[in-house]
Amino acid sequence: MKIFTKLTLAAVCLASAATVSAQGRNDLLWVLGDATPYGWSCDDATAILADSDNPKVYSGTMYLEADKNFKFLTTYDFGNMEYRAASADAYPDADGRVSLVYTDGGDDFQIHVAESANYLITVDTETLEATFVKSAYQETPVRYASIFIVGSVLTTGYSVDNGLAMAQNPAAPCEFSVEGAAFQDGIFKIATALKGSGTWNPAFWYFCDPADPTRMVLNAEGDNQWSITAAGDYDVKANLADNTISITEADQSGIADITTDVIAAQAARYYTIDGRVVETPVAGSLVIKVTADGKASKVRF
């Protein structure tokens, strides 16, 4: 069985593709405010995701600046229902909790944290309570609490607002994944913020690195995308800390074929079974060899 579909590059012009409104999407809450890395920019706003087992609870990890305000929006535009602080100048209590109200008017009370840091944010929309726990990961500020697969591999196609959300790893919040995604033959790229990505500005997109399909490039020219040539269920893992990506058939691991139009013009290259570039294979190792004509095979040194 082929474990990994052939990976190719595609350059397509999608600037004219239409999107639909995200107003009816119930699996996301957007975080906006002066405390966030992007302030009040709806284009840049990241969203925390609903729990798959309890859709009334949302969570995600992101950076918040001390003593500055923020709140939660149910859409990526203002003027709709919001979750705000229940009282003025609200800070988390000793247990990290803040009481919320669900409203589209009234007092615009907002939330603050006392220390600048990455926080695991949990919002329970049933109990109207938010919880803030300082993340163990503090190496760099976490800007995105969610990212989204968009492309013809999905039945929703290039409707950005219907992009497939990739779940964040709370223990390593720069890592995102989706398991068992039903892909059809097609191509995809990764959106960082739904409203901004809908403008097709490359600053809001991760693209396939034309020199190495196991790597991602933010804000790149050429609209290079990943390609799935065999329909099936796939696991996708993306790491924004080192800009790497892994795409494997669900419940499988590794790579059987990797091909790009760039590799085809180069000398043979080598990859580990899980898709990482190997500069110099070591004796006894099993690797994937991609020759200058684009053919891939497993070889042992």
N, C-alpha and C positions, 0 to 999 in steps of 0.2 A: 504493500500500500504506500502510495506517495504520502509522505508526512508533511510536506510543505509545498504549497502550490508555487508554480513559477512566479517569480517576482520580476515585473518589468516596469519600465517607466512610461508614463503617458503625459503628454502636454496637451491640455485641452483648454479652450477658452470658455469660461462659464460666467463671465461678468453679466450676461443678460439673463441668467437663470432666475426664475421667480421663487420667492419664498412665501410662506404663509405665516400668519401671526402666531406668536408664542403665547398669546394671552390665555389660551386654554390648557397650557401645559402645567400639570399638577405635581410633577416630580422634582421641581426646582424652586429654590428661594434665592433671590439675588441679594448680595450684600453690598450696600453703598454707604459712603460717608467719608468724612475727612480722615478717619482712622485707617482707611484702606489704602493700598498702594496706588490706586487710581482715582481716589477722591469720589466726586459725584458724577463721573462719566459713565453713563449707561452703556455706551459702546464697549467699554473695557470691563464692565462688571462681571465678576465671577459668580457662580451659583453653587450653593450647597445642595446635596442630593437627598431625596427621600429614601428612607430605609426600605429595602425590598420586602422585609417581613412586617414592617409597620409604617405604612405610607404617611402617617401623621407626624412622624419624627424625621427631621432632616439633620444632616451633619456634614462637616467638612473642615479641613484645616487650612488656615490662611494667616497672614501677618496682619496685626492690628497695632496701631500706634497709640501710645498712652495718652489719656486725657482728651482724646478727640472723639467726635461723635459718629455714630453709624446706626443703621436700621436695616430691616429686611423687607424686600419688595416681592410681591407675588408675580410680577411681570418685570420685563427689563425696561419699562417706561414708568414714569411717575403718573399719578392721577388714578391709581387703582388701589386695591386693598393692600395694606401693609401691616407688618408686625413691628410695633414700636415699644419703647419702654413704658411701663405703667405709671411711672413717676418721673419728675424732672431730675436731671443729673444722676441717672441711674448707673451704679457700678455693681459688679458682681459681689454677692455676700461672701461669707467665709467658705461656703461650699461651692462658690463659683456660679451661683444662680441669680437670674434677673427675671422679674415678672414682666409679662408682655400684655399688650392689648392688640386686638385685631380691628383695624379701622381704615377708613378712607377719608377721615376728616378729624376735626378736634385738635387737641394739643399735640404738637409734633415733638413729644418727648423722645429722646434718643439715648443710646447706650454708650458707655465708655468703659475702657479697661485701665487699670492703674499702672501697668507695665507694658512697654513695647516688646512684642514677642509674637511667635507663631502660636496660635491657639486652635485646639480642637473645639469647634462650635457645635452645639447640639440645640436644636429648636424643636420643642414638643408643641405642636399646634393644637393639641387637645387640652393639655394642662395649661397652656399659655405660659410656658417657662423656657428660658434659654439658659444653657450652661456653658461656661467657658473654662477649659482646662489647658494650662500651658503645655505645649507639645514637648516631647523629649527631643525632637529635632529642632535645632536652632542654628544650624550652620549658615543658612541663607534665608532671607525672607521668602515665604511661600506666597506667590501671587495668585496661583490658580487653585481653586478647590474642585474644579471639574474641567474636563476637556471632552470633545465630541467628535466622533467619526461621522463624516459626511461624504457621500458619493454614490455612484451608481451600483455599488455592491449591496446597497440597502434598497428595500422596496420604496422608501421615502425619497430616494435619489438625492438631488442637490437642494432639497428643502432644508436650509440651514437650521431653521427653528425646530425641525424634527430630528436633528442629529442624534446619534446614539451616544448616550453619556457613558464615559469611562469612569469607573469607580476609583476613588483615591484610597491609597493604603494609609491608614491612620498612623502606623508605626514609621512609615517612610513616605511622607506626604508629597514627595516629588515623583512618586511612582503611581501610575494609573493602569487599570486593566479592565477588560471585559471578557467574560468567559462564555463560550458557546454561542457567539454571535452568528446568526444565520446570514451568510453572505451568498450572493449570487455572483455570476461572472461580472466583473466590472472593476472600477478603480475607486480610490478614496484618498482623502487627506484629512487633517485633524484641525478642528476649530478650537480656539482658545476662549472665545467669548461670543455668545450667540448673536447679540445685536451687532457688534462690530464686524463679525465674520459675514453677516448678511450684506455688508457693503462690498465684499470681495476684495477688500484691501489686504494684501499679503501680510501685513503686519499682524493680522489676527489668525494666521494659519501656520501650521507645521506642514512642511513638504518633505518628500523623499529626497535624501541626499543623492544627487546624480552619480556621485563617485562611490557610494556605499549604501545599498538599500536597507541596511540594518541601522542606519542613522537618520535622524530627523534634522531639518533646518527650518528655523523660524524666519519668516519674512524674506523668503527667497524669490528670485526671478525664475520664470520658466514653467511654473505650475506643475512641477514634476510630482506624480502621485504613485502610490502603491497600487499594484494590479493583482486581482484574484482571477485565476483562469479556470478554477474548478470550484463549482458551487459546493457549499458545505458549511459545517459549523466550525468557527475559528475562535481561538483565544488570541487576544491582542494585548501586549504589555508595552507601555511607553514610560520611559524614565526621563523627566525633564531636567534632572541634575546633570546627566551626561549625554542627553540627546540621543538615546538609543531606543530601538523598537524591535520587538519580537512578534512574529505572526506565525502561529502554528495551528494545525488542525486540532480541534478540541479532543482532549484526552490523549493527545500524542505529544511528542516533543521532537525538536530538531528540524533539520533542513535536508531535503533531497535534491532540490533544484533551485539555483539562484541564477537569474539572468538579467542583465541590463544592457541597454544599447551602448552604455559607456564601457562596461566590462568587455563587450564584444570587440571593442577596438583596442584593447590592452592585452598585455601578456597575461598568462594564467595567474589567477588569484586563489587564495585559500581561505576557508572559513571553518570555524568550529561547527559541531553538529547543531548547536543552538544559535548559530548565525553570526558569531563575532569574527571579525577579521583576524587572520593569523598571518603575521609577517614572515615568520620562519617556522614551518612545521618541525616538531621534534620527533625523534625516532620513536616508533611505536604508536604515535597518535593517529586517530581516525579523523579525517577532515573532508570537507567538500572542496573539490578542485573545479574551478570554472576556467575553461580554456579561452583563448583569444576569439574563437568563433562562437562563444556563448554557451557551449555545452558543459553540463555539470555532471560530476560523478563523485562517488565516495572512494577515497583512496586511503590506504594506511602506509605510513612511512616506516 
